[in-house]
Amino acid sequence: MTDVSNPGAEPRPPGSRRLKYALIASLALNLLILGAVAGTMYGFTKYGPPRPGHMRGEDFGLMGLSRELPEERRKEFRKLLREDRAKLKPLMEEIRTARRAAAERLAADPFDRAALESAITNVAEKERAFRQAAVTSFLGHAEQLTPAERRTLADWWRKKSEPPKPRASKKDKQEAAKDAPGDN
């Protein structure tokens, strides 16, 4: 009787197929995580990570306005904005430190309401100081804008302050399509 099996081929252990699929799944998960991290890092600027909430608008639209300026004025203006950001950076770090301290008070066992309230008040004070410094900086820049530049910035503010337009539902779109003059 002849042996039909492959000479030199060893029988597969029963779990090898599952191991192969587990390794492929692991690789896919690692690539997904790597993509998420890379995407997050792409959002960072040379000034650090994007800032949450209202602090993201610390320049009050001035950086966007600078895109509308002639090349030479744009360079000068952006240089001034970068200098302002450098001045605001220590205030941002104070806010981060105060927030970390508040988080520690929140996680403390036993819970101390007064300590947490004090820490939250400290965060609010740091945020107010930051906001005031940003406003003072903005006012200094606003003084140096031409009337046309101020109007452009004001238009941008108006646009940003409009409420978001509600998205139309499928039903609304279907009704609008029925009502629209067409090839009836």
Steps between C-alpha positions, in 0.01 A plus 500: 500500500633841411498804723324785318591767755760761428841384610654750741167663576414486864142479613359834613424542863124547552526867617725631221213628284350692795844638583539625142164683516581641843830639368325659202238655731774626730684657207179670382433635850856629531470677164171655610657630821806625315273686256306659784820615671642632173177686429506657844863599465424655162258734679777629726677819408845622588332679792374176654174309487178661394341676791152404612197723519515876480875513532537379145380844389762693696584707193134599441526420130816702443692204359222445248498870418873485434429267205316788334787747539765583240816286532721754681228606744409133558857412603522795742155430644562129553830577669312717750241227555773242566658735754163535673456123510842467660387747769177305556670161517597526871139591583382190313741288701360651821152397387616144426668477840188631674283250313727212598480614863120512477498149354710381794251656745214333315669158521607539864369253753341609724319756287551858619239729349666820624838401351339419164302824501818695574686321220220570252495866605876510439448359148236765429734777620783373279263482202376855569860627516579327172188639336577853619857479367367374166244783482766759582721358227211499252410862578859602428482331160153636423632855545752441225256356245378711211125569483468246215684235704275566799191461280634170363562375853156619614339313209684185607374548858143542375526183293641304796225622731214382279317196634574183306251424228291195581564202281209393284357158573439240229130575522561874448723428200239270348226759547719770350568275201125446452429873520780597267397573142628216291417271216139428605 
